[in-house]
């Protein structure tokens, strides 16, 4: 597998994304992103931050975050000090010293005899005592409410309320983009290789003249299905991409 930093850098260069855009998207400082690409682990706050930054950076580039984090663990995480401690075996030829008994043997004989006398006395006194019935303790009913509660489930993640969108042209394509009542791109034609800034809104309505475009939605690339007619899409945080009919498509007058 290529180096971790090389994989990140090549993916970013292929996507033609500047390091400053990744910084704005992931909220990770640019110097830490460069340290990840250069594998300068000593410049990062610690292994926990390294794995967190690495996972976020990989997801922003549509890479396999788990694979990169596992590769970092395999290459750079060390065993704990407890695991590194050698097992001290007993030195060969060393014999344990025999300990002399502290009490003389006759002491144990005297204790056994005294125990027999006590047992015979208790047995004789027990025959003269009236029998008493001992009832078992009442069973304790443990209801479901009294049982120890299991660990509560983690709280659900809050759904995002805004969506980030960027349009990348793979060929000449006319773009009309609106967010609410605001027109963001008014019928502009993008040439192959051009891309728009990254917009953020609760809801986008988009009309494309053809499918010569890729959509970058929340850091993930989405292709546009081929169509002989203009393509209308509604993009929201919860529903993702939803097609729009000809009547619903936004219309721009350049």
C-alpha positions in Angstrom: 0.0 0.0 0.0 1.3 3.5 -0.8 2.3 5.8 2.0 -0.5 7.4 3.9 0.6 11.0 3.1 1.1 10.2 -0.5 -2.4 8.7 -0.8 -3.9 11.9 0.7 -1.9 14.2 -1.5 -2.5 12.4 -4.7 -6.3 12.2 -4.0 -6.4 16.0 -3.4 -4.4 16.8 -6.5 -6.6 14.6 -8.6 -9.7 16.4 -7.4 -7.9 19.8 -7.9 -8.7 20.9 -4.4 -6.5 23.4 -2.6 -5.4 22.8 0.9 -7.3 25.9 2.0 -10.6 24.4 0.8 -10.0 21.3 2.8 -9.3 23.5 5.9 -12.6 25.3 5.5 -14.5 22.1 4.9 -13.0 20.0 7.8 -12.2 22.8 10.3 -8.7 21.3 10.6 -5.8 23.8 10.4 -3.8 23.8 7.2 -0.5 23.1 9.0 -2.0 19.9 10.4 -3.3 18.9 6.9 0.2 19.4 5.5 1.7 17.4 8.4 -0.6 14.5 7.5 0.4 14.6 3.8 4.1 14.8 4.8 3.7 12.2 7.5 5.2 14.5 10.1 3.4 12.9 13.0 5.5 14.8 15.6 3.9 18.1 14.5 0.4 16.8 15.4 -1.0 17.0 19.0 -1.0 13.3 19.6 -2.0 9.8 18.3 -5.7 10.4 19.1 -5.8 13.6 17.1 -3.8 12.0 14.3 -6.4 9.3 13.8 -9.3 11.8 14.1 -7.7 14.2 11.6 -6.8 11.4 9.3 -10.3 10.0 9.3 -11.9 13.4 8.6 -9.4 14.2 5.9 -9.9 10.9 4.1 -13.7 11.2 4.2 -13.4 14.7 2.7 -11.4 13.2 -0.2 -13.7 10.2 -0.7 -11.0 7.8 0.5 -11.3 4.7 2.7 -10.9 6.3 6.1 -10.8 3.0 8.0 -8.1 1.6 5.8 -5.8 4.6 6.3 -6.4 4.7 10.0 -5.6 1.0 10.3 -2.5 1.5 8.2 -1.4 4.3 10.6 -2.0 2.0 13.7 0.0 -0.8 12.1 2.9 1.4 11.2 3.2 3.9 13.9 1.3 3.0 17.1 3.5 1.3 19.7 2.7 -1.3 22.2 1.9 -0.2 25.7 4.6 -0.3 28.3 2.8 -3.3 30.0 3.0 -5.3 26.8 6.7 -4.5 26.3 7.7 -5.7 29.8 9.7 -9.0 29.7 8.5 -12.0 31.6 10.9 -12.6 34.4 11.3 -16.4 34.8 12.7 -17.8 37.9 16.5 -18.3 37.8 17.4 -21.9 37.2 18.9 -23.8 40.0 17.4 -21.6 42.7 15.6 -23.7 45.2 13.0 -22.4 47.6 14.1 -22.3 51.1 12.4 -24.7 53.4 10.5 -22.9 56.1 10.5 -24.5 59.5 7.1 -24.9 61.1 6.4 -22.1 63.6 4.3 -24.3 65.9 5.4 -27.6 67.3 3.5 -30.8 66.2 1.9 -31.4 69.6 0.0 -28.1 69.3 -2.1 -29.4 66.4 -2.9 -32.7 68.3 -4.1 -30.7 71.3 -6.3 -28.5 69.0 -7.9 -31.6 67.4 -8.7 -33.1 70.8 -10.2 -29.9 72.1 -12.3 -29.7 69.0 -13.7 -33.2 69.6 -14.7 -32.3 73.2 -16.5 -29.1 72.1 -18.3 -31.0 69.3 -19.5 -33.7 71.8 -20.7 -31.1 74.3 -22.7 -29.2 71.6 -24.2 -32.4 70.3 -25.4 -33.4 73.8 -26.8 -30.0 74.6 -28.6 -29.9 71.3 -30.6 -33.0 72.0 -32.3 -31.4 75.1 -33.4 -28.2 73.2 -36.8 -28.2 71.6 -36.9 -28.3 67.9 -37.6 -25.0 66.2 -38.9 -24.7 62.7 -36.9 -22.5 60.5 -38.8 -21.2 57.5 -36.9 -20.1 54.5 -36.8 -16.4 53.9 -39.6 -15.1 51.6 -38.6 -14.8 48.0 -37.7 -11.4 46.8 -39.5 -10.4 43.7 -37.2 -8.4 41.5 -39.2 -6.5 39.0 -37.9 -5.2 35.7 -37.8 -1.7 37.1 -35.6 -2.8 40.1 -33.0 -4.6 37.9 -29.9 -2.7 37.2 -30.3 -0.7 34.0 -28.1 -1.4 31.1 -25.9 1.2 29.6 -28.1 3.8 27.9 -27.8 4.0 24.1 -25.8 6.9 22.8 -27.8 9.9 21.8 -28.7 10.0 18.0 -26.6 12.3 15.9 -28.2 15.6 15.0 -29.2 15.8 11.4 -27.4 18.5 9.4 -29.6 21.5 8.6 -27.4 22.9 5.8 -25.9 21.3 2.7 -22.7 22.3 0.9 -22.7 22.3 -2.9 -20.1 22.8 -5.6 -20.5 22.2 -9.3 -17.6 20.9 -11.4 -17.9 21.0 -15.2 -16.7 18.0 -17.3 -17.7 19.8 -20.5 -19.6 22.9 -21.6 -22.8 23.1 -19.4 -25.3 25.9 -18.7 -26.0 26.3 -14.9 -28.9 28.0 -13.1 -28.6 27.7 -9.3 -30.9 29.2 -6.7 -31.0 29.0 -2.9 -34.4 30.0 -1.7 -35.3 33.2 -3.6 -31.7 34.1 -4.1 -30.0 33.4 -7.5 -26.5 32.2 -7.1 -25.6 31.3 -10.7 -27.7 33.1 -13.3 -27.5 30.9 -16.4 -23.7 30.9 -16.7 -22.0 28.4 -19.0 -19.1 26.6 -17.5 -16.4 25.1 -19.6 -14.7 21.8 -19.0 -12.5 22.0 -15.9 -14.2 25.0 -14.4 -15.9 24.8 -11.0 -18.1 27.0 -8.9 -17.3 28.1 -5.3 -18.7 26.0 -2.5 -22.2 27.3 -1.5 -24.0 26.4 1.7 -27.8 26.6 2.2 -30.8 24.8 3.6 -32.1 24.1 0.1 -30.8 24.4 -3.5 -32.7 24.3 -6.8 -30.6 23.5 -9.8 -31.0 23.4 -13.6 -28.3 21.9 -15.8 -28.4 22.2 -19.6 -26.9 18.7 -19.8 -25.1 16.1 -17.7 -21.6 17.4 -18.3 -21.1 18.2 -14.6 -20.3 16.6 -11.3 -21.9 17.7 -8.0 -19.8 17.9 -4.9 -22.3 17.5 -2.1 -21.0 17.7 1.5 -17.6 16.7 0.3 -18.8 13.7 -1.7 -18.8 13.6 -5.5 -22.1 12.8 -7.2 -22.5 12.2 -10.9 -25.5 13.5 -13.0 -27.6 11.0 -14.9 -27.6 11.4 -18.7 -30.7 13.1 -20.1 -31.7 14.6 -23.5 -33.6 17.4 -21.7 -32.4 20.0 -19.2 -31.9 18.4 -15.8 -33.6 19.8 -12.7 -32.6 18.9 -9.1 -33.5 19.9 -5.6 -30.8 19.3 -3.0 -31.5 19.3 0.7 -29.7 17.9 3.8 -32.3 15.3 4.6 -33.5 14.1 1.2 -30.3 14.5 -0.8 -31.0 14.9 -4.6 -34.5 14.9 -5.8 -35.5 15.4 -9.5 -37.6 18.3 -10.5 -40.2 18.3 -13.3 -40.0 20.8 -16.1 -42.5 23.1 -14.3 -40.5 23.0 -11.1 -37.0 23.6 -12.5 -35.6 27.1 -11.8 -35.3 29.4 -14.8 -32.5 32.0 -15.1 -32.3 34.8 -17.5 -28.6 35.6 -18.2 
